[in-house]
Amino acid sequence: MRKFFSVAFKSLAGMFVYLIALFAFLAERQVSGKLTMLAVMAACGAVAMLVGLALSGFAQWRRDTGIVLLAAAAFTAFLVLCAACMFGSDDVMKLMPPGSMDMFDSYLTGAAVLLGIAVLGGCLLRQAGPRVVNPA
């Protein structure tokens, strides 16, 4: 049962990391509001990750955290690519009201945050040692 809740909390942490990476693409109309929202999501994600790691006894914490970060970055990159392909179509843009895509114009910030999360996750996975299997 502890393993189930550990995975559930780590998945919840991944959702918060995904939201941070996705919201980084939002335009900075009100910088303080965006930073507050990202800080709250980062705190919620850190708490969820710490609870998940505590339930697993902090065993292989680098590997688990790296997997969460890398998976969230890959999922966000996939969604951004899908959105770019969809909104690149003239047919879809005809259905959208003018200026509706202006809120997603912070590409440099979004790409930097996404790349940072992916690199951090990759570094944590690389530093994680080989998995120890109990011979039982």
Contact map, one row per residue, 1 for C-alpha under 8 A:
1111100000000000000000000000000000000000000000000000000000000000000000000000000000000000000000000000000000000000000000000000000000000000
1111110000000000000000000000000000000000000000000000001100000000000000000000000000000000000000000000000000000000000000000000000000000000
1111111000000000000000000000000000000000000000000000001100000000000000000000000000000000000000000000000000000000000000000000000000000000
1111111100000000000000000000000000000000000000000000000000000000000000000000000000000000000000000000000000000000000000000000000000000000
1111111110000000000000000000000000000000000000000001001000000000000000000000000000000000000000000000000000000000000000000000000000000000
0111111111000000000000000000000000000000000000000011111100000000000000000000000000000000000000000000000000000000000000000000000000000000
0011111111100000000000000000000000000000000000000001000000000000000000000000000000000000000000000000000000000000000000000000000000000000
0001111111110000000000000000000000000000000000000001000000000000000000000000000000000000000000000000000000000000000000000000000000000000
0000111111111000000000000000000000000000000000011011000000000000000000000000000000000000000000000000000000000000000000000000000000000000
0000011111111100000000000000000000000000000000011001100000000000000100000000000000000000000000000000000000000000000000000000000000000000
0000001111111110000000000000000000000000000000000000000000000000000100000000000000000000000000000000000000000000000000000000000000000000
0000000111111111000000000000000000000000000010011000000000000000000000000000000000000000000000000000000000000000000000000000000000000000
0000000011111111100000000000000000000000000111111000000000000000000100000000000000000000000000000000000000000000000000000000000000000000
0000000001111111110000000000000000000000000010000000000000000000000110110000000000000000000000000000000000000000000000000000000000000000
0000000000111111111000000000000000000000000010000000000000000000000000010000000000000000000000000000000000000000000000000000000000000000
0000000000011111111100000000000000000000110110000000000000000000000000000000000000000000000000000000000000000000000000000000000000000000
0000000000001111111110000000000000000000110010000000000000000000000010011000000000000000000000000000000000000000000000000000000000000000
0000000000000111111111000000000000000000000000000000000000000000000000011011000000000000000000000000000000000000000000000000000000000000
0000000000000011111111100000000000000000100000000000000000000000000000000000000000000000000000000000000000000000000000000000000000000000
0000000000000001111111110000000000000100110000000000000000000000000000000000000000000000000000000000000000000000000000000000000000000000
0000000000000000111111111000000000000000000000000000000000000000000000001001000000000000000000000000000000000100110010000000000000000000
0000000000000000011111111100000000000000000000000000000000000000000000000001000100000000000000000000000000000100000000000000000000000000
0000000000000000001111111100000000000100000000000000000000000000000000000000000000000000000000000000000000000100000000000000000000000000
0000000000000000000111111100000000000000000000000000000000000000000000000000000000000000000000000000000001001100100000000000000000000000
0000000000000000000011111110000000000000000000000000000000000000000000000000000000000000000000000000000111111110000000000000000000000000
0000000000000000000001111111000000000000000000000000000000000000000000000000000000000000000000000000001111000100000000000000000000000000
0000000000000000000000001111100000000000000000000000000000000000000000000000000000000000000000000000011111000000000000000000000000000000
0000000000000000000000000111111001000000000000000000000000000000000000000000000000000000000000000000000001000000000000000000000000000000
0000000000000000000000000011111000000000000000000000000000000000000000000000000000000000000000000000000000000000000000000000000000000000
0000000000000000000000000001111111000000000000000000000000000000000000000000000000000000000000000000000000000000000000000000000000000000
0000000000000000000000000001111111100000000000000000000000000000000000000000000000000000000000000000000000000000000000000000000000000000
0000000000000000000000000000011111110000000000000000000000000000000000000000000000000000000000000000000000000000000000000000000000000000
0000000000000000000000000000011111111000000000000000000000000000000000000000000000000000000000000000000000000000000000000000000000000000
0000000000000000000000000001011111111100000000000000000000000000000000000000000000000000000000000000000000000000000000000000000000000000
0000000000000000000000000000001111111110000000000000000000000000000000000000000000000000000000000000000000000000000000000000000000000000
0000000000000000000000000000000111111111000000000000000000000000000000000000000000000000000000000000000000000000000000000000000000000000
0000000000000000000000000000000011111111100000000000000000000000000000000000000000000000000000000000000000000000000000000000000000000000
0000000000000000000100100000000001111111110000000000000000000000000000000000000000000000000000000000000000000000000000000000000000000000
0000000000000000000000000000000000111111111000000000000000000000000000000000000000000000000000000000000000000000000000000000000000000000
0000000000000000000000000000000000011111111100000000000000000000000000000000000000000000000000000000000000000000000000000000000000000000
0000000000000001101100000000000000001111111110000000000000000000000000000000000000000000000000000000000000000000000000000000000000000000
0000000000000001100100000000000000000111111111000000000000000000000000000000000000000000000000000000000000000000000000000000000000000000
0000000000000000000000000000000000000011111111100000000000000000000000000000000000000000000000000000000000000000000000000000000000000000
0000000000001001000000000000000000000001111111110000000000000000000000000000000000000000000000000000000000000000000000000000000000000000
0000000000011111100000000000000000000000111111111000000000000000000000000000000000000000000000000000000000000000000000000000000000000000
0000000000001000000000000000000000000000011111111100000000000000000000000000000000000000000000000000000000000000000000000000000000000000
0000000000001000000000000000000000000000001111111110000000000000000000000000000000000000000000000000000000000000000000000000000000000000
0000000011011000000000000000000000000000000111111111000000000000000000000000000000000000000000000000000000000000000000000000000000000000
0000000011011000000000000000000000000000000011111111100000000000100000000000000000000000000000000000000000000000000000000000000000000000
0000000000000000000000000000000000000000000001111111110000000000000000000000000000000000000000000000000000000000000000000000000000000000
0000010010000000000000000000000000000000000000111111111000000000000000000000000000000000000000000000000000000000000000000000000000000000
0000111111000000000000000000000000000000000000011111111100000000000000000000000000000000000000000000000000000000000000000000000000000000
0000010001000000000000000000000000000000000000001111111111101000000000000000000000000000000000000000000000000000000000000000000000000000
0000010000000000000000000000000000000000000000000111111111000000000000000000000000000000000000000000000000000000000000000000000000000000
0110110000000000000000000000000000000000000000000011111111000000000000000000000000000000000000000000000000000000000000000000000000000000
0110010000000000000000000000000000000000000000000001111111100000000000000000000000000000000000000000000000000000000000000000000000000000
0000000000000000000000000000000000000000000000000000111111100000000000000000000000000000000000000000000000000000000000000000000000000000
0000000000000000000000000000000000000000000000000000111111111000000000000000000000000000000000000000000000000000000000000000000000000000
0000000000000000000000000000000000000000000000000000100111111000000000000000000000000000000000000000000000000000000000000000000000000000
0000000000000000000000000000000000000000000000000000000001111111000000000000000000000000000000000000000000000000000000000000000100100000
0000000000000000000000000000000000000000000000000000100001111111100000000000000000000000000000000000000000000000000000000000000000000000
0000000000000000000000000000000000000000000000000000000000011111110000000000000000000000000000000000000000000000000000000001101100000000
0000000000000000000000000000000000000000000000000000000000011111111000000000000000000000000000000000000000000000000000000001100100000000
0000000000000000000000000000000000000000000000000000000000011111111100000000000000000000000000000000000000000000000000000000000000000000
0000000000000000000000000000000000000000000000001000000000001111111110000000000000000000000000000000000000000000000000001001100000000000
0000000000000000000000000000000000000000000000000000000000000111111111000000000000000000000000000000000000000000000000011111100000000000
0000000000000000000000000000000000000000000000000000000000000011111111100000000000000000000000000000000000000000000000001000100000000000
0000000001101100000000000000000000000000000000000000000000000001111111110000000000000000000000000000000000000000000000001000000000000000
0000000000000100100000000000000000000000000000000000000000000000111111111000000000000000000000000000000000000000000011011000000000000000
0000000000000000000000000000000000000000000000000000000000000000011111111100000000000000000000000000000000000000000011101100000000000000
0000000000000100000000000000000000000000000000000000000000000000001111111110000000000000000000000000000000000000000000000000000000000000
0000000000000110110000000000000000000000000000000000000000000000000111111111000000000000000000000000000000000000000000000000000000000000
0000000000000000110010000000000000000000000000000000000000000000000011111111100000000000000000000000000000000000011011000000000000000000
0000000000000000000000000000000000000000000000000000000000000000000001111111110000000000000000000000000000000000000001000000000000000000
0000000000000000010000000000000000000000000000000000000000000000000000111111111000000000000000000000000000000000000000000000000000000000
0000000000000000010011000000000000000000000000000000000000000000000000011111111100000000000000000000000000000000010000000000000000000000
0000000000000000000000000000000000000000000000000000000000000000000000001111111110000000000000000000000000000000010000000000000000000000
0000000000000000000000000000000000000000000000000000000000000000000000000111111111000000000000000000000000000000000000000000000000000000
0000000000000000000000000000000000000000000000000000000000000000000000000011111111100000000000000000000000000000000000000000000000000000
0000000000000000000001000000000000000000000000000000000000000000000000000001111111110000000000000000000000000000000000000000000000000000
0000000000000000000000000000000000000000000000000000000000000000000000000000111111111000000000000000000000000000000000000000000000000000
0000000000000000000000000000000000000000000000000000000000000000000000000000011111111100000000000000000000000000000000000000000000000000
0000000000000000000000000000000000000000000000000000000000000000000000000000001111111110000000000000000000000000000000000000000000000000
0000000000000000000000000000000000000000000000000000000000000000000000000000000111111111000000000000000000000000000000000000000000000000
0000000000000000000000000000000000000000000000000000000000000000000000000000000011111111100000000000000000000000000000000000000000000000
0000000000000000000000000000000000000000000000000000000000000000000000000000000001111111100100000000000000000000000000000000000000000000
0000000000000000000000000000000000000000000000000000000000000000000000000000000000111111110110000000000000000000000000000000000000000000
0000000000000000000000000000000000000000000000000000000000000000000000000000000000011111110110000000000000000000000000000000000000000000
0000000000000000000000000000000000000000000000000000000000000000000000000000000000001111111110000000000000000000000000000000000000000000
0000000000000000000000000000000000000000000000000000000000000000000000000000000000000011111111000000000000000000000000000000000000000000
0000000000000000000000000000000000000000000000000000000000000000000000000000000000000000111111100000000000000000000000000000000000000000
0000000000000000000000000000000000000000000000000000000000000000000000000000000000000111111111110000000000000000000000000000000000000000
0000000000000000000000000000000000000000000000000000000000000000000000000000000000000011111111111000000000000000000000000000000000000000
0000000000000000000000000000000000000000000000000000000000000000000000000000000000000000011111111000000000000000000000000000000000000000
0000000000000000000000000000000000000000000000000000000000000000000000000000000000000000001111111000000000000000000000000000000000000000
0000000000000000000000000000000000000000000000000000000000000000000000000000000000000000000111111101000000000000000000000000000000000000
0000000000000000000000000000000000000000000000000000000000000000000000000000000000000000000011111111000000000000000000000000000000000000
0000000000000000000000000000000000000000000000000000000000000000000000000000000000000000000000011111100000000000000000000000000000000000
0000000000000000000000000000000000000000000000000000000000000000000000000000000000000000000000001111110000000000000000000000000000000000
0000000000000000000000000000000000000000000000000000000000000000000000000000000000000000000000011111111000000000000000000000000000000000
0000000000000000000000000000000000000000000000000000000000000000000000000000000000000000000000000111111110000000000000000000000000000000
0000000000000000000000000010000000000000000000000000000000000000000000000000000000000000000000000011111110000000000000000000000000000000
0000000000000000000000000110000000000000000000000000000000000000000000000000000000000000000000000001111110000000000000000000000000000000
0000000000000000000000001110000000000000000000000000000000000000000000000000000000000000000000000000111111100000000000000000000000000000
0000000000000000000000001110000000000000000000000000000000000000000000000000000000000000000000000000111111100000000000000000000000000000
0000000000000000000000011111000000000000000000000000000000000000000000000000000000000000000000000000000111111100000000000000000000000000
0000000000000000000000001000000000000000000000000000000000000000000000000000000000000000000000000000000111111110000000000000000000000000
0000000000000000000000001000000000000000000000000000000000000000000000000000000000000000000000000000000001111111000000000000000000000000
0000000000000000000000011000000000000000000000000000000000000000000000000000000000000000000000000000000001111111100000000000000000000000
0000000000000000000011111100000000000000000000000000000000000000000000000000000000000000000000000000000001111111110000000000000000000000
0000000000000000000000001000000000000000000000000000000000000000000000000000000000000000000000000000000000111111111000000000000000000000
0000000000000000000000000000000000000000000000000000000000000000000000000000000000000000000000000000000000011111111100000000000000000000
0000000000000000000010010000000000000000000000000000000000000000000000000000000000000000000000000000000000001111111110000000000000000000
0000000000000000000010000000000000000000000000000000000000000000000000001001100000000000000000000000000000000111111111000000000000000000
0000000000000000000000000000000000000000000000000000000000000000000000001000000000000000000000000000000000000011111111100000000000000000
0000000000000000000000000000000000000000000000000000000000000000000000000000000000000000000000000000000000000001111111110000000000000000
0000000000000000000010000000000000000000000000000000000000000000000011001000000000000000000000000000000000000000111111111000000000000000
0000000000000000000000000000000000000000000000000000000000000000000011001100000000000000000000000000000000000000011111111100000000000000
0000000000000000000000000000000000000000000000000000000000000000000001000000000000000000000000000000000000000000001111111110000000000000
0000000000000000000000000000000000000000000000000000000000000000010010000000000000000000000000000000000000000000000111111111000000000000
0000000000000000000000000000000000000000000000000000000000000000111111000000000000000000000000000000000000000000000011111111100000000000
0000000000000000000000000000000000000000000000000000000000000000010001000000000000000000000000000000000000000000000001111111110000000000
0000000000000000000000000000000000000000000000000000000000000000010000000000000000000000000000000000000000000000000000111111111000000000
0000000000000000000000000000000000000000000000000000000000000110110000000000000000000000000000000000000000000000000000011111111100000000
0000000000000000000000000000000000000000000000000000000000000110111000000000000000000000000000000000000000000000000000001111111100000000
0000000000000000000000000000000000000000000000000000000000000000000000000000000000000000000000000000000000000000000000000111111110000000
0000000000000000000000000000000000000000000000000000000000000100000000000000000000000000000000000000000000000000000000000011111110000000
0000000000000000000000000000000000000000000000000000000000010110000000000000000000000000000000000000000000000000000000000001111111000000
0000000000000000000000000000000000000000000000000000000000000000000000000000000000000000000000000000000000000000000000000000011111100000
0000000000000000000000000000000000000000000000000000000000000000000000000000000000000000000000000000000000000000000000000000000111110000
0000000000000000000000000000000000000000000000000000000000010000000000000000000000000000000000000000000000000000000000000000000011111000
0000000000000000000000000000000000000000000000000000000000000000000000000000000000000000000000000000000000000000000000000000000001111100
0000000000000000000000000000000000000000000000000000000000000000000000000000000000000000000000000000000000000000000000000000000000111110
0000000000000000000000000000000000000000000000000000000000000000000000000000000000000000000000000000000000000000000000000000000000011111
0000000000000000000000000000000000000000000000000000000000000000000000000000000000000000000000000000000000000000000000000000000000001111
0000000000000000000000000000000000000000000000000000000000000000000000000000000000000000000000000000000000000000000000000000000000000111
